[in-house]
Amino acid sequence: MNQRLQMLTDWLNQEDIEVAFLNSPENVFYLSNFLTDPHERLMGVFVFKKADPLFVLPSMEVNQLKDAGWKYEIIGYADHENPWDLIKKSLDVREVTEAKTVALEKELLSYGRSEALLEFFPKALVRSVEDKLNEMRVVKDNDEIEIIKRATKMADYGVQVGIDALEEGVTEMEVLAKIEYELKKKGIREMSFSTMVLFGEKSGDPHGNPGNRELQAGDMVLFDLGVVLDGYCSDITRTVAYKSVSDKQKEIYDIVLKAERAALEASKPGVRIGDLDTAARNVITEAGYGDYFPHRIGHGMGINVHEFPSMSHLNDGILKEGMVYTIEPGIYIPGLGGVRIEDDVLITKDGFETLTKFPKELQIIE
């Protein structure tokens, strides 16, 4: 049994939970090394306290699961079959239907599927398995870190492509298309979220939508992008000026850069997570722009681009070696525009490593 399945099995024994079911593609991938999008079809892993695990998925993907290294029982079903009938037979063999406690992804399992599953365990208390999986996934191993580092190099490259595509009159969508096209030529099949390229006043919307806004001299240009590589994500934001920069724009940029550096300097093992948000927020607030920084300082990152933990000032969790997360302060002023600077950060034994390497000093693109 691989180490991750064994850790979850050990937890089931410690907590006296007979069975756990996980169906989110991310958690399934984490436990099995098999990454797929089943769309509307049922896919999931059953992990048992006293028996080998069980994988259920569409039969058309069984060979890929085996290629990923799965060594245990597989229920592959055709579209004309009811997978729950096949699952029931395997559960009966394992004699777990009288289970007193089962663990489910309460935040991720649909209501309909939870109803179908719990018909097999009519007497069971339902526990959440998310906290345990978050605990496991939050500290990355060496293989995960190496993949994320490669993903961040591709994010750095994407920003450079975007900057190279800037010319007066080009639209946000044209630059966005150039970024994604060049990344696909490098072998990237999927972005980790919808790429953002925002010009001028549109950069003042933290989650703005790129469109046909044309680039003009004096615009700030905000790039927010990331890629998925071998199942792991990257996420970078850089803001540059086109042709010229006003005193106000430069002031905002310098404040955001100072705030980001403050949060980075606070990043080391044993530090309260919320203190990173506070360190950056204090810089922006003291400069008079606190009302224009509406979001948390960052988020955990790995298989999901947004995953545990939430890096808000309310988080009393502690930074641990191997954690990967973003630091992304911003100031957004309606009508003028905004600045956000974002890096992917790894907690090391003694401090931190910034994984995204693209320069952060203000660039004026001619």
N, C-alpha and C positions, 0 to 999 in steps of 0.2 A: 504494500500500500504506500502511495507517495506520501511525503511528509505532511502535506496540507490536509489530505484526507485523514491521515492518522491524528493530526491535531484536532480536527473536528470530532473524530470518533472518541478521542480521549475526553473531550469536553462533554460529549453526550454521556459518557460513563460517570464523569464527575458530577454532573447535574441530574443523573438518573432520568435521562430522556431516551426513550426507546428508538425514536426515528426522527430524522430531519429531512425536509424536502426543500430543494433550492431550484428555482426555475428561471431566474434572471440570467441572460446570456453572460453577463460579467462574472457573476459568482460561479456559474457553471464552468466558464473558461478558467477561472482561478483554481478550481479544484481538479480540472481534468486536462487542461492544456488544449481543449477543443473549443474553437471560437466560430460561432455561426449566428446568423439571424434566422430563427425559425418562423418569422412572420407570425401568422395567427395559429400555427400548429403548436401542440404541446411538446415541450422539451424540458427535461429536468433530471436531477440527480437525487436519489434517495441514499441517505447515509444512515447506517444502523448502529446501535450500541453493541450488538452481539453478532453481527453478520456482515458479509462483504457488501459493498455498495452496489447500487443498481442504477443504470442509465436508461431513460426512455426518450426516444426521438423518432422523427420520421425515418422510414427505412431507406429512403434515398440518400441519407447522410451517414449511414452506419459505417461505410468503408472509411470515410474521412475521420470518424471517431476512432476507429481502430488504428488508423495511421497516426493519430495524435498520441497513441500509447495507452488507450484504455484497456485494462486487462480483466475487467469484471463483467458481470452479466449485462446484456444489452437487450432491451425490448425495442425492436424496430417495427413500426406499424405503417401500413399503407393507408392512403387517404380514405378508403372505404371501411377501415376498421376503427373501432372505438378503443383508444389506448387505455382508457380506464378499466375496461374489461380485462385487458392483458395485465395491467398493473395489479389488479385484484388477485389474480392467480399467483403472481410472484410473492405478494405480501402474505397470502395464505400459507405458502410453503415456508416462509420465514416465521410464521406464527407470531406476528406483531400486531394483528388487528385488535387485540385486547389491550393495546398500549394505554398507559395511564397519562403519558405526556408526549406530545409531539412538538417539534420546532419548525416554524415556517417563516418565510420572508413576509412579515406582516405588512410592510410598506410596499411590497412589490408583487405579491401574488394576487391575482384578480379574485374578486368575490365569487364568481362562478366556479373557478377552479378550486378555491378553498372549500366551497360547498361539496364539490365532487370528491375531493380528497378526504374531507372529514367524515364522509359517509362510511369510510373504511375504519375510522377510529371514533365510534360514537360515544365512548366514555372518556375521551382524552382531554386533558387540559392543554391549551395551546400556548406555547412559549415563542418568543421572537428569537430568530437566529441571526438577525442583522448585527446586533452588538458584537457577537463573537466574530463574524466575518469581517466587520470593520476593524476589530482589534488585530486580526490576522493580516489583513490587507494593508493596514496603515504603515507598517514597517516593511520596506522593500528589501528583497534579497539582492545579491550581487548581479544575478542574471537580469532581474527586473530593472535595476539601475542602469545597466549597460544598454538595454533596449531604450529606456527613456532618454539617455544621453544621445543616442542616435536620432531619436525623434526630435529632440531639441535642436540638433544641427540642421535638420530639415526645416524647422520653424525659422531659424536664423536665415536660412537660404531664402525662404519665402518672403521675408521682409526685404531682403536685398533686391529680389526680383521686383517687388512692388515699387521700391524707390527708383529702380532703373526704368520703370515704365511711366514715370511721371513726366508729363509735358503739358503745356497749356492747352486746354480744350478737351483733354482726355476725360472720360467719365469714370466714376467710381466702379461701375460694373466692368468696364474695359480693363481696368487695372486688376480687379479681382479675378477676372477670367485669365489674365496673363499669369498671375500667381499660381492658380490652381493647375493651369495647363503645364507650366514648367515643372511643378511638383509631380504631376502625373508622369512626365517624361523621366523623372528620377525614380519612378516605381511606387509613388504614393497613390494608393487607390481611394483613400477616404480622408477627409478632413475631420478633425475632432469636434468641430462645431461649425456653424455657418460663418464663413470668413467675413470679416468686416473691413471695409475700406471707406472711410468717411472724410469728406472734404469740408473745410471752412466751418460754417456755423453748425453743420451736421455732426461734427465731432463733439458738440456739446450735449449729445444724447448718449449716455453710457452704453446703451444697447441699440444704437441706431441701425437703420436698414439701408444698405447701399442701393443706389439707384442711378439715375442719369445726370446727377449733378456734375457739371464740368469744372475742372480744376482751373483756378485763377491765381494770379500772383497775389501773395499775401495770405494764402490759405494755410492753416494748419492741416496736416494729413495724419489721420489715425489709422494704423494697421493693427488688427487683432486677429490672430490666426493660430492654427495648430494642426498637427497631422496625427493620424493613427498609424503606428508602425509595429507590426508583429503583436498587435493587441494592446499597445500602450500609447498614451497620448502625450502631446506637448501643447503648450499654450504661451504665446508671447504677444505683448503689445508694445509698439513703438509709435511715437508721435514725432513728426518732422515738420519743418516749415518749408513752404515753396516760394522761392525767389526772395522773400523778405520776411521779417518778423517785427511786429510792433513791440513797444516796451511792455505793454500789458501781457501779450502772449509770452514774452520771454520771462516776465516775472512769474507767471503761472507755471511755466515749465520748470523753472529753477526750484520753486516750492515743491512741486511734485517729485522732482529728483531728490531733493533733500529728504522728503518724507520716505521715499523708497529706501534710501540709504539708512535711515534711522531704523526701519523695520528689519532690514538685512543685518545690521549690526547687533540687533537684539536676538538674532537667530542662533541658538545653540542649545545643546541638550540640557534638559532640566528647567528651561524657561517656560513660564505659563503662556499658552498659545495666545490668549487674549491680549497679552502685553505687547505683541507685535502690532496689532491693530492700534492700540493706544499710542504706541511710539510714533507711528505715522500720522495718526489723527491729530495728535498734539501739535505737530509741526504745521499742519494745514490750518488748524483752528487758530493757533497763535498768529498766523499770517493773515487772518481775517477771512478765510475761505471755508470755514468749517461747514457752512450750510450747503456748499457745493461739492461735498464729498459724501454721496448718499449710500455707498455700499461698503461692505466689509473689506478688509485688507486682502483677502484671498481665500483659497480653498484647497483642500487636498487634491492630488492628481495622481493618476496611475492608469488602471484599466478604463476608468471613467475620467473624463476631463474635469468634472466636478464630482469629487467624492469626499468621504470623511477624511479629515475633520473640516468643519466650517471655521474659518479663521476670523471670527468676529471677536469683539472686545469682551463678549460675555462668556467665552469659552475658557473654562478653568482647567482644561487638559494640559498635559505637559509635553513639550517637544522631546522626541526620542531619536537617537541615531537611526538613520535609514528612512525617515519620513521625507516625503516629497510633496511640495505644495507651491502655490503661487504667492507672490507679493505684488500687488497691483493698485497702488493709490492713484487717485485721479481727482481733477478739478474740472467741473463742467459748467459753463456759463451760457445760459440761453442767449441766442442771437450772436454771441461772439465765437463760441467753440469751446473745445475742451482739450485736456492733455491727460493721457494715462500712460504709465510706464509699468510694464509687467515682466517679471522674470519667474522662471521655474527654479526652485531652491531645494537642495538636498541637505539634510542635517547630517553632519559628519561626527566623528568621535569628539572633536574639540570645538566645532563651530559649524560652518555651513560652506557649501559650494554652490555658486550660481551656475546653473546648467545652460541657460540661454546666454549666449556670449555677444550678441549683436550690440554695438556701441550704444551708450545711453546719453552721451553728451548731445546737446541740441545741435541738430544738423539743419543747415539751410540749403536746400536742393536747388541748384541753378538750372 
